[in-house]
């Protein structure tokens, strides 16, 4: 069922991707009913500031994606504080307890939740996934003197930088051999480790958490870290159970095709919960990225309102603000892709002769050049990358400086 045949679209998940799907449907001219169902009581909000600006200010007013009257003006039925627990595909209906919502097309934007590693006393740790989590964490940080962070990924490091800036003693325990290992090159990992140590953050890599108790965080090597606040930021898992129970194909997320359709053509999935084929790369990925979620949402809205929109092929890009450093990544590299560091500390990633990603710190011009390059030439060669990104010129300037 496509375009003009659609009357009722239901979106499960009111995060940034779900919100964008609802807004884009109206922007693309869809005139049927749009129902946006979220588990949280708050209006849909931006999540990236939760680990940074909100922890400092506590001001939620700047988080809302739109004010309440936006939903009324755009005829979007927002259903907050509601958890969908079943999809009846035969009758095109989703159920939330005794409430039911009929759909012609269903969009799953269910996101992720924190992974729960086998750590004794894990219930003592705080999370940072939702606004409610951030409120609890901010209150706890105001009373704390020492905090331990389990996990050295984006969220854990963003919080560590804020906590150090607030005067707390901070330790980050990362199980992997380096920080942000899934997302960035070894060179960028090393630069950020040095940066955080310069902020007086105690960085410990290759250290697994074993237990949490009144004394603090106990590591698997037998050492104990004194802490009156422990943040769990050790990765996430996709919220794909609803899809799996409905018989949709699930494999590290809800499996979708190149147009972001699930194994049921009347159901799409987007954002953190969706495992989609990477354009021209020959493998499927699941991106934990606000930008990917919003790009997915726009693509689905165009397909549903305009018909065949072609394969999803938006350029992946990511960012993380840690203290006064802005990390930006254009493209998508695998952890074992080669890396070449430039004189300014930026890093090019390669798979064979193909450029896969460009990693920069406080270098917005190079980041934008990289995004344009990937948009115009989805599989740039090493030679094309060096020429288009002005690498040789940058080297000459650095040598003459």
Helices and strands as residue ranges (DSSP letters): G 3-5, E 8-12, H 16-27, E 33-37, G 48-51, H 53-57, G 60-62, H 68-73, E 76-79, E 86-88, E 93-96, E 99-102, E 105-108, E 112-114, G 122-124, H 131-143, E 146-150, H 154-165, E 169-174, H 186-198, E 201-205, E 209-213, E 216-219, E 224-226, E 229-232, E 236-238, H 241-245, E 254-255, E 267-269, G 271-273, E 274-277, E 284-285, H 290-306, E 317-322, E 325-331, E 338-341, E 347-351, E 354-361, H 364-376, H 382-388, H 391-400
